[in-house]
């Protein structure tokens, strides 16, 4: 799972959300 991909799927996702995923 790539963060960049997640950002594309969830543009509204905040850095905190990405942190939880990673």
mmCIF entry with sequence, helices, sheets and N, C-alpha, C, O atoms, coordinates in Angstrom:
data_MODEL
# 
_entry.id   MODEL 
# 
_entity.id                         1 
_entity.type                       polymer 
_entity.pdbx_number_of_molecules   1 
# 
_entity_poly.entity_id                      1 
_entity_poly.type                           'polypeptide(L)' 
_entity_poly.nstd_linkage                   no 
_entity_poly.nstd_monomer                   no 
_entity_poly.pdbx_seq_one_letter_code       
;(UNK)(UNK)(UNK)(UNK)(UNK)(UNK)(UNK)(UNK)(UNK)(UNK)(UNK)(UNK)(UNK)(UNK)(UNK)(UNK)
(UNK)(UNK)(UNK)(UNK)(UNK)(UNK)
;
_entity_poly.pdbx_seq_one_letter_code_can   XXXXXXXXXXXXXXXXXXXXXX 
_entity_poly.pdbx_strand_id                 A 
# 
loop_
_entity_poly_seq.entity_id 
_entity_poly_seq.num 
_entity_poly_seq.mon_id 
_entity_poly_seq.hetero 
1 1  UNK n 
1 2  UNK n 
1 3  UNK n 
1 4  UNK n 
1 5  UNK n 
1 6  UNK n 
1 7  UNK n 
1 8  UNK n 
1 9  UNK n 
1 10 UNK n 
1 11 UNK n 
1 12 UNK n 
1 13 UNK n 
1 14 UNK n 
1 15 UNK n 
1 16 UNK n 
1 17 UNK n 
1 18 UNK n 
1 19 UNK n 
1 20 UNK n 
1 21 UNK n 
1 22 UNK n 
# 
_struct_asym.id          A 
_struct_asym.entity_id   1 
# 
loop_
_struct_conf.conf_type_id 
_struct_conf.id 
_struct_conf.pdbx_PDB_helix_id 
_struct_conf.beg_label_comp_id 
_struct_conf.beg_label_asym_id 
_struct_conf.beg_label_seq_id 
_struct_conf.pdbx_beg_PDB_ins_code 
_struct_conf.end_label_comp_id 
_struct_conf.end_label_asym_id 
_struct_conf.end_label_seq_id 
_struct_conf.pdbx_end_PDB_ins_code 
_struct_conf.beg_auth_comp_id 
_struct_conf.beg_auth_asym_id 
_struct_conf.beg_auth_seq_id 
_struct_conf.end_auth_comp_id 
_struct_conf.end_auth_asym_id 
_struct_conf.end_auth_seq_id 
_struct_conf.pdbx_PDB_helix_class 
_struct_conf.details 
_struct_conf.pdbx_PDB_helix_length 
HELX_P HELX_P1 AA1 UNK A 3  ? UNK A 9  ? UNK A 3  UNK A 9  1 ? 7 
HELX_P HELX_P2 AA2 UNK A 15 ? UNK A 21 ? UNK A 15 UNK A 21 1 ? 7 
# 
_struct_conf_type.id          HELX_P 
_struct_conf_type.criteria    ? 
_struct_conf_type.reference   ? 
# 
loop_
_atom_site.group_PDB 
_atom_site.id 
_atom_site.type_symbol 
_atom_site.label_atom_id 
_atom_site.label_alt_id 
_atom_site.label_comp_id 
_atom_site.label_asym_id 
_atom_site.label_entity_id 
_atom_site.label_seq_id 
_atom_site.pdbx_PDB_ins_code 
_atom_site.Cartn_x 
_atom_site.Cartn_y 
_atom_site.Cartn_z 
_atom_site.occupancy 
_atom_site.B_iso_or_equiv 
_atom_site.pdbx_formal_charge 
_atom_site.auth_seq_id 
_atom_site.auth_comp_id 
_atom_site.auth_asym_id 
_atom_site.auth_atom_id 
_atom_site.pdbx_PDB_model_num 
ATOM 1  N N  . UNK A 1 1  ? 0.845   -1.202 0.000  1.00 0.00 ? 1  UNK A N  1 
ATOM 2  C CA . UNK A 1 1  ? 0.000   0.000  0.000  1.00 0.00 ? 1  UNK A CA 1 
ATOM 3  C C  . UNK A 1 1  ? 0.876   1.247  0.000  1.00 0.00 ? 1  UNK A C  1 
ATOM 4  O O  . UNK A 1 1  ? 1.692   1.444  0.901  1.00 0.00 ? 1  UNK A O  1 
ATOM 5  N N  . UNK A 1 2  ? 0.703   2.070  -1.000 1.00 0.00 ? 2  UNK A N  1 
ATOM 6  C CA . UNK A 1 2  ? 1.524   3.286  -1.099 1.00 0.00 ? 2  UNK A CA 1 
ATOM 7  C C  . UNK A 1 2  ? 0.745   4.508  -0.616 1.00 0.00 ? 2  UNK A C  1 
ATOM 8  O O  . UNK A 1 2  ? -0.396  4.715  -1.029 1.00 0.00 ? 2  UNK A O  1 
ATOM 9  N N  . UNK A 1 3  ? 1.345   5.314  0.246  1.00 0.00 ? 3  UNK A N  1 
ATOM 10 C CA . UNK A 1 3  ? 0.717   6.534  0.770  1.00 0.00 ? 3  UNK A CA 1 
ATOM 11 C C  . UNK A 1 3  ? 0.190   7.419  -0.352 1.00 0.00 ? 3  UNK A C  1 
ATOM 12 O O  . UNK A 1 3  ? -0.899  7.984  -0.249 1.00 0.00 ? 3  UNK A O  1 
ATOM 13 N N  . UNK A 1 4  ? 0.971   7.535  -1.425 1.00 0.00 ? 4  UNK A N  1 
ATOM 14 C CA . UNK A 1 4  ? 0.571   8.376  -2.557 1.00 0.00 ? 4  UNK A CA 1 
ATOM 15 C C  . UNK A 1 4  ? -0.755  7.876  -3.113 1.00 0.00 ? 4  UNK A C  1 
ATOM 16 O O  . UNK A 1 4  ? -1.640  8.665  -3.446 1.00 0.00 ? 4  UNK A O  1 
ATOM 17 N N  . UNK A 1 5  ? -0.884  6.546  -3.210 1.00 0.00 ? 5  UNK A N  1 
ATOM 18 C CA . UNK A 1 5  ? -2.109  5.963  -3.729 1.00 0.00 ? 5  UNK A CA 1 
ATOM 19 C C  . UNK A 1 5  ? -3.283  6.294  -2.817 1.00 0.00 ? 5  UNK A C  1 
ATOM 20 O O  . UNK A 1 5  ? -4.375  6.622  -3.279 1.00 0.00 ? 5  UNK A O  1 
ATOM 21 N N  . UNK A 1 6  ? -3.040  6.201  -1.527 1.00 0.00 ? 6  UNK A N  1 
ATOM 22 C CA . UNK A 1 6  ? -4.095  6.497  -0.547 1.00 0.00 ? 6  UNK A CA 1 
ATOM 23 C C  . UNK A 1 6  ? -4.506  7.955  -0.658 1.00 0.00 ? 6  UNK A C  1 
ATOM 24 O O  . UNK A 1 6  ? -5.692  8.277  -0.589 1.00 0.00 ? 6  UNK A O  1 
ATOM 25 N N  . UNK A 1 7  ? -3.535  8.832  -0.830 1.00 0.00 ? 7  UNK A N  1 
ATOM 26 C CA . UNK A 1 7  ? -3.825  10.261 -0.932 1.00 0.00 ? 7  UNK A CA 1 
ATOM 27 C C  . UNK A 1 7  ? -4.707  10.525 -2.146 1.00 0.00 ? 7  UNK A C  1 
ATOM 28 O O  . UNK A 1 7  ? -5.568  11.404 -2.124 1.00 0.00 ? 7  UNK A O  1 
ATOM 29 N N  . UNK A 1 8  ? -4.481  9.749  -3.209 1.00 0.00 ? 8  UNK A N  1 
ATOM 30 C CA . UNK A 1 8  ? -5.293  9.918  -4.414 1.00 0.00 ? 8  UNK A CA 1 
ATOM 31 C C  . UNK A 1 8  ? -6.714  9.422  -4.171 1.00 0.00 ? 8  UNK A C  1 
ATOM 32 O O  . UNK A 1 8  ? -7.684  10.046 -4.601 1.00 0.00 ? 8  UNK A O  1 
ATOM 33 N N  . UNK A 1 9  ? -6.823  8.291  -3.474 1.00 0.00 ? 9  UNK A N  1 
ATOM 34 C CA . UNK A 1 9  ? -8.148  7.734  -3.194 1.00 0.00 ? 9  UNK A CA 1 
ATOM 35 C C  . UNK A 1 9  ? -8.880  8.581  -2.158 1.00 0.00 ? 9  UNK A C  1 
ATOM 36 O O  . UNK A 1 9  ? -10.100 8.733  -2.209 1.00 0.00 ? 9  UNK A O  1 
ATOM 37 N N  . UNK A 1 10 ? -8.108  9.131  -1.213 1.00 0.00 ? 10 UNK A N  1 
ATOM 38 C CA . UNK A 1 10 ? -8.728  9.937  -0.155 1.00 0.00 ? 10 UNK A CA 1 
ATOM 39 C C  . UNK A 1 10 ? -8.028  11.285 -0.032 1.00 0.00 ? 10 UNK A C  1 
ATOM 40 O O  . UNK A 1 10 ? -7.221  11.494 0.874  1.00 0.00 ? 10 UNK A O  1 
ATOM 41 N N  . UNK A 1 11 ? -8.342  12.202 -0.953 1.00 0.00 ? 11 UNK A N  1 
ATOM 42 C CA . UNK A 1 11 ? -7.716  13.529 -0.979 1.00 0.00 ? 11 UNK A CA 1 
ATOM 43 C C  . UNK A 1 11 ? -8.024  14.317 0.291  1.00 0.00 ? 11 UNK A C  1 
ATOM 44 O O  . UNK A 1 11 ? -7.269  15.212 0.672  1.00 0.00 ? 11 UNK A O  1 
ATOM 45 N N  . UNK A 1 12 ? -9.135  13.980 0.945  1.00 0.00 ? 12 UNK A N  1 
ATOM 46 C CA . UNK A 1 12 ? -9.536  14.689 2.158  1.00 0.00 ? 12 UNK A CA 1 
ATOM 47 C C  . UNK A 1 12 ? -8.839  14.113 3.384  1.00 0.00 ? 12 UNK A C  1 
ATOM 48 O O  . UNK A 1 12 ? -8.914  14.674 4.478  1.00 0.00 ? 12 UNK A O  1 
ATOM 49 N N  . UNK A 1 13 ? -8.159  12.981 3.187  1.00 0.00 ? 13 UNK A N  1 
ATOM 50 C CA . UNK A 1 13 ? -7.481  12.327 4.319  1.00 0.00 ? 13 UNK A CA 1 
ATOM 51 C C  . UNK A 1 13 ? -6.397  13.248 4.876  1.00 0.00 ? 13 UNK A C  1 
ATOM 52 O O  . UNK A 1 13 ? -5.587  13.790 4.124  1.00 0.00 ? 13 UNK A O  1 
ATOM 53 N N  . UNK A 1 14 ? -6.389  13.417 6.182  1.00 0.00 ? 14 UNK A N  1 
ATOM 54 C CA . UNK A 1 14 ? -5.393  14.285 6.817  1.00 0.00 ? 14 UNK A CA 1 
ATOM 55 C C  . UNK A 1 14 ? -4.129  13.481 7.109  1.00 0.00 ? 14 UNK A C  1 
ATOM 56 O O  . UNK A 1 14 ? -4.177  12.251 7.148  1.00 0.00 ? 14 UNK A O  1 
ATOM 57 N N  . UNK A 1 15 ? -2.995  14.160 7.315  1.00 0.00 ? 15 UNK A N  1 
ATOM 58 C CA . UNK A 1 15 ? -1.716  13.489 7.624  1.00 0.00 ? 15 UNK A CA 1 
ATOM 59 C C  . UNK A 1 15 ? -1.884  12.483 8.754  1.00 0.00 ? 15 UNK A C  1 
ATOM 60 O O  . UNK A 1 15 ? -1.249  11.428 8.748  1.00 0.00 ? 15 UNK A O  1 
ATOM 61 N N  . UNK A 1 16 ? -2.733  12.801 9.718  1.00 0.00 ? 16 UNK A N  1 
ATOM 62 C CA . UNK A 1 16 ? -2.972  11.895 10.847 1.00 0.00 ? 16 UNK A CA 1 
ATOM 63 C C  . UNK A 1 16 ? -3.514  10.565 10.339 1.00 0.00 ? 16 UNK A C  1 
ATOM 64 O O  . UNK A 1 16 ? -3.090  9.505  10.800 1.00 0.00 ? 16 UNK A O  1 
ATOM 65 N N  . UNK A 1 17 ? -4.439  10.613 9.402  1.00 0.00 ? 17 UNK A N  1 
ATOM 66 C CA . UNK A 1 17 ? -5.038  9.391  8.858  1.00 0.00 ? 17 UNK A CA 1 
ATOM 67 C C  . UNK A 1 17 ? -3.954  8.556  8.183  1.00 0.00 ? 17 UNK A C  1 
ATOM 68 O O  . UNK A 1 17 ? -3.899  7.341  8.368  1.00 0.00 ? 17 UNK A O  1 
ATOM 69 N N  . UNK A 1 18 ? -3.092  9.206  7.400  1.00 0.00 ? 18 UNK A N  1 
ATOM 70 C CA . UNK A 1 18 ? -2.011  8.482  6.724  1.00 0.00 ? 18 UNK A CA 1 
ATOM 71 C C  . UNK A 1 18 ? -1.087  7.866  7.760  1.00 0.00 ? 18 UNK A C  1 
ATOM 72 O O  . UNK A 1 18 ? -0.595  6.752  7.579  1.00 0.00 ? 18 UNK A O  1 
ATOM 73 N N  . UNK A 1 19 ? -0.854  8.589  8.843  1.00 0.00 ? 19 UNK A N  1 
ATOM 74 C CA . UNK A 1 19 ? 0.011   8.076  9.917  1.00 0.00 ? 19 UNK A CA 1 
ATOM 75 C C  . UNK A 1 19 ? -0.571  6.790  10.488 1.00 0.00 ? 19 UNK A C  1 
ATOM 76 O O  . UNK A 1 19 ? 0.157   5.826  10.724 1.00 0.00 ? 19 UNK A O  1 
ATOM 77 N N  . UNK A 1 20 ? -1.883  6.776  10.710 1.00 0.00 ? 20 UNK A N  1 
ATOM 78 C CA . UNK A 1 20 ? -2.533  5.595  11.290 1.00 0.00 ? 20 UNK A CA 1 
ATOM 79 C C  . UNK A 1 20 ? -2.412  4.420  10.328 1.00 0.00 ? 20 UNK A C  1 
ATOM 80 O O  . UNK A 1 20 ? -2.170  3.288  10.745 1.00 0.00 ? 20 UNK A O  1 
ATOM 81 N N  . UNK A 1 21 ? -2.581  4.700  9.032  1.00 0.00 ? 21 UNK A N  1 
ATOM 82 C CA . UNK A 1 21 ? -2.509  3.628  8.027  1.00 0.00 ? 21 UNK A CA 1 
ATOM 83 C C  . UNK A 1 21 ? -1.096  3.055  7.969  1.00 0.00 ? 21 UNK A C  1 
ATOM 84 O O  . UNK A 1 21 ? -0.914  1.840  7.883  1.00 0.00 ? 21 UNK A O  1 
ATOM 85 N N  . UNK A 1 22 ? -0.102  3.934  8.016  1.00 0.00 ? 22 UNK A N  1 
ATOM 86 C CA . UNK A 1 22 ? 1.279   3.485  7.939  1.00 0.00 ? 22 UNK A CA 1 
ATOM 87 C C  . UNK A 1 22 ? 1.699   2.918  9.286  1.00 0.00 ? 22 UNK A C  1 
ATOM 88 O O  . UNK A 1 22 ? 2.838   2.478  9.443  1.00 0.00 ? 22 UNK A O  1 
# 
